[in-house]
């Protein structure tokens, strides 16, 4: 009984907070969406709920704390190396069942890329392989919200989709000047 009361209170609180951010029509859809929808809406992680409530545009006063919390989630490979094996990284980058990076980013020498995210064509040749570039690339792949709050990009490490070592392999694929990503033309390039 206590769990039911807590769930109802949480739902009522979420609904009350949502009233400030959603239109009447959206509120009606939430209200009539059923128990399963309400549970998903109420059961979001706090960071995701914040993005949902603010429609993926966090107010400036919330950004510093949000970014700090997201950066704190980043874990690094046990070896300390932010660039692994580019061949393994290519397999991960170009695998629909693994990272599927090419679906949103142009630049793959194996698949025609998407345009949801920025072009990564010849990423390493354009940016170099400095420690700062390695760290930035690793951290964005691990938890994109640490740089781009509420973006649609997967948070590969933060969500447990890739291990730190696998992310380091993808970093190598993007940055290593010997990588196919930097030596072969992207599918569809001119």
PyMOL commands that set and color helices and strands:
alter all, ss='L'
color gray80, all
select helices_A, chain A and resi 2-19+24-32+35-42+46-53+60-72+86-93+101-103+123-127+131-142+144-146+164-175+180-183
alter helices_A, ss='H'
color red, helices_A
deselect
rebuild
show_as cartoon
